[in-house]
Amino acid sequence: MASKIENEAAFELVLDRLATGLSLEERVAANKAGADVFKQALHDATPRSDTVYTKGTVHLQDAIVEEIAPSGRVEVGFSAKSQRGYIARFQNDGWVATDRNGKRHKQVPGKHFWEQAEHTSKGRVQEAVKKSLKATLDRKVGR
């Protein structure tokens, strides 16, 4: 039975690096890796009209952005500047059609593209985050 740790200084250094946890940049990198995968899946699932917009109006697909929160969280959504988020919500969830007199007519079904993007990208998002975290830990351990 061994009573002594070989390379004790190197072992202590590895433990010290692991004990510091993840820095903000490392958390952002891991979250951004997953967000990029979801952003692409959302872009592919978002409906696109044939309308040619003028005066700076953009299609829903072109209004997808990601924002990095101070905590390191990365959020994917539609840009506030494009003012397309509310349209995306109607397209995704559906709405009740009303006329100018306020009379309700029918329920327009939603396309549920957001949920579809979440479902199709779930495993790939987790894999991208896992890969990024593994690379970070390997670097801290010194592999």
N, C-alpha and C positions, 0 to 999 in steps of 0.2 A: 504494500500500500504506500502511495506517495504521501510524503509529509511536507513537501515543498512544491510551490508553484513555479514552474519554469517561466521565464520571461515575465516576471511579475510586474515590472514597470510597464511593459507593453499592454498587458492585460488590464491594468489599472487605467491606462490611457483610453482604451476602448470603452471600458465601463463609464469613465467620465464623459466621453463624447456621447454615449447613448443616454446618459442621465440628463443631459441638457435638453433632451426632447427635440421637437421639431421647431425650427425657427419660422418666422412669418413667411419668409421667402420659400421655404420648403413646403409649407402648408399651401401657399398659393400655387406653387408648381404642381402639386398633387391634385388640388381641386381644379386647376385650369386644364389639366390633362383630361379629367372626366368631363368637364364642361365643354371642351372642344368636341368630344365625341357626341355629346347630347346636342350641341348646337348644330352639328352637321345632320344628325337624324331629324331634328326639328325642321331644318331647312328643307330636307327632302320630303317631309310629310306635310309641310304647309302648302295649302292650295295657292295656285298662282293664276290670276285672271289674264285674259288676252288683251286687256285694256292697256293702251299706251298712255301713261300719265304725263302731264306737263306741270310746270310751275313747282317742281321740287317734290311732288308726291311720289312715294315709292311703293312698291309691291310689299306685301307682308313678308315674303321671303327675304327681301333686302333690308328689312327693318329689324332683323334679329341681331341683338347685341349681347355682350357679356360685361358685367360690372364686377369689380373686385371690391369687396367690403373691407374695412379696416381690420377685421378679425381674420382675414385670409379666406373667407368664403367667397366663392365665385358664383354669381347669379346669371342665369340666361333668361332673356325675355325680349320684349319688343321696345325699341327706343322711344323715349318720351318725345324727343324732337320730331320724329316722324308722325306722331299722333296716330299710330296704327294699332296700339294695344287694345283699344276698345273694339275696333273692328275685328281683331283676332279673337276676342272674347265672344262676340256674336257668332262668328264663323265656327268657332270651336263648340260652343254650348248650345247654339240655336236661339231662337227668339219667337215671340208671339207677334204676328203681323197685325197691325192696327191701321185703320184708315185715318183720314184727316179729322174725322169727327170723334175719334177715340174708340170706335167700335172695333172689337177684337174679331179677327177672322180665323186664322189658323196658326198652328204651331209649325214653325220652320225648323226642321231637325238640324242638329249640329253635326259637324264633320268629325269632331273629336280627334283632331290631328295631334294635339298636345299629348293626350293620353297614348296615342299610337306611337309617338316618338319616344315617350318614356318606356313603353313596353318593349319596343324593338331595340332600344339602346341600353337597357338595364345591365345586362351582363358585360357589354363592352365598356360601359362607363366604369363599372367596378374593376374590371381588368386593367383599364388605363390608370386608375388611381393606385391600384395595387402595384403595378409595374413602376410607377413613379416613386412610391414609398419604398419599394424594394431597392431601387437604385440609390435612394438617399441613405437607407440603412447600410447598404453595401459600402457606400463611400465612407460612412462614419466608422464602420468596422475596419475598413482598410482593405477590402478585397479588390 
